[in-house]
Amino acid sequence: MDYTQKVTKKLLTVKELALYLGKSQAAIYQLVARRQIPYVKLGRSVCFDIPTIDEWLKSNSIECMAA
């Protein structure tokens, strides 16, 4: 394995996800408490897998109706 390659971040913290979604950290914690958003528990930390969050956003999108 080539260790000189750049490692890309796969998990977001609550703070980073709040910025990513344009929501408050409190709103993210509420979604987690209600189990309305997919998350990963690492010890006491709550993290979010970026591809999983993107899929969650797509699955919760509402198509607009053609006029």
C-alpha positions in Angstrom: 0.0 0.0 0.0 1.3 3.4 -0.9 1.1 5.6 2.2 1.9 8.8 0.2 -1.6 8.8 -1.3 -4.0 11.3 0.2 -6.6 9.9 2.6 -10.1 11.2 2.1 -12.4 11.6 5.0 -15.4 9.2 5.0 -17.1 10.1 8.2 -18.5 13.5 9.4 -19.0 14.7 12.9 -22.3 16.2 14.1 -20.8 19.7 13.6 -19.6 18.9 10.1 -22.9 17.3 9.2 -24.8 20.4 10.5 -22.7 22.6 8.2 -23.1 20.1 5.3 -27.0 20.1 5.7 -27.3 23.7 6.8 -29.0 22.7 10.0 -28.1 23.3 13.7 -26.2 20.7 15.7 -29.3 20.5 18.0 -31.4 19.5 15.0 -28.9 16.8 14.0 -28.9 15.4 17.6 -32.8 15.4 17.5 -32.7 13.4 14.3 -30.3 10.9 15.9 -32.4 10.6 19.1 -35.5 9.9 17.0 -33.5 7.5 14.8 -34.6 9.5 11.7 -31.1 9.7 10.2 -28.5 7.0 9.6 -25.5 7.2 11.9 -22.5 5.3 13.1 -21.6 5.0 16.8 -17.9 5.0 17.5 -17.6 4.6 21.3 -19.5 7.6 22.6 -19.1 9.6 19.4 -21.8 9.8 16.7 -20.5 10.0 13.1 -22.2 10.0 9.7 -21.1 8.1 6.6 -21.1 10.6 3.7 -22.4 8.2 0.9 -25.1 6.9 3.3 -26.2 10.5 4.1 -26.3 11.4 0.4 -28.5 8.3 -0.2 -30.7 9.2 2.8 -31.2 12.7 1.3 -32.2 11.2 -2.1 -34.6 8.8 -0.5 -36.2 11.6 1.5 -36.5 14.0 -1.5 -40.0 14.8 -2.8 -40.3 15.2 -6.5 -42.0 18.3 -7.7 -45.2 17.9 -9.7 -45.3 19.1 -13.3 -47.7 22.0 -13.8 
